[in-house]
Amino acid sequence: MIYRFYCAYPDVTQEYMESILKLVGNVKEFEVFRFQEDTPYVVDEDGEKKRYTFILKDDRENEFWLYTACGYSGEGPRTTRAILHLLGLKDDFKISKEGNNHIVESDLRPVHKINLLIAQDKAEQYRSPKRAYISLLSLEFKYAYQRKNFMDALKLMGYIQNVRKDDALNEKSYLFSWFDVSEEDYYYPTNNMVTLRSVFRDFSKENIEVMIKELIEKTGGEITEEKEV
C-alpha cells in the first residue's frame, strides 16, 4: 500500500510519521531527491502537482511518500535524518553532502535499540540531586513503533535524559562506554537514563526491576544485556 503525505512544514511531516508508526514495518529501502524537479514520484492532487522527495519502502510491501529534503542544510535535511533515526536507521547516509542530489539505499537493516540506565529519585528536599541507581539494561525491539511505545510509557514514569559517553554532568555516563553506538545517534537517541518520579521513591530495587521488565515485555521488547550498577 502507498501512503502519501505532502506538507511544506518538515516538523509536521515528522509528527505524521510518528503518528502512523504502527503501520510501518522495517524499512528496507529509501530514496531522497534533493530537488523537487528530479523526482519521478509525482501525483496530481487537489489541482496541483505534488512532488514527493523522500520515499520509504518497508518489508510489508508498503511505501511512504513524503516531502522533506530541499537544499543541504536546514529543516528539510534535518527532518529526513530524524525520520530515518525514528525508523532505526542511524548510519551516515550523507544526507547533507553537497552534490549528493539523489540518494538510494537498499538492503537496510534497521536497529531499534535502547540502552537504559534506571535511577530512583531519593531526594530528601527540593533540588537535591540524590539518586539510587538500579541497573543498566540493553533492549531491542522488532519494530520502531514498539520502541516508541516503550519510551512514551517510560516518560509517564519518570524524567528521561539522553546520556553521552563523555557527559561530564552525569556521574554514570562512563557506563555507556560498554555499548557500541553510532556516531550518528542524535535523534531518538539510544543511550538514555530514566529517573523515576518521586512516587516510586519507596519502591524496592526488586519491585522497580519487575515493573520495568513488565513494561518491556508488554511493549514487545527484549533484554539483551543487563548490568549491575
Secondary structure, 3 states (H helix, E strand, C coil): CEEEECCCCHHHHHHHHHHCHHHCCCEEEEEEECCHHHCCCEEEECCEEEECCEEEEECCCCEEEECCCCCCCCHHHHHHHHHHHHCCCCCCCCCCCCCCCEEEECCCCCCEEEEEEEEEECCCCCCCCCEEEEEEEEEEECCHHHHHHHHHHHHHHEEEEECCCCCCCCCCHHHHHHCCCCCCCCCCCCEEEEEECHHHCCCCHHHHHHHHHHHHHHCCEEEEEEEEC
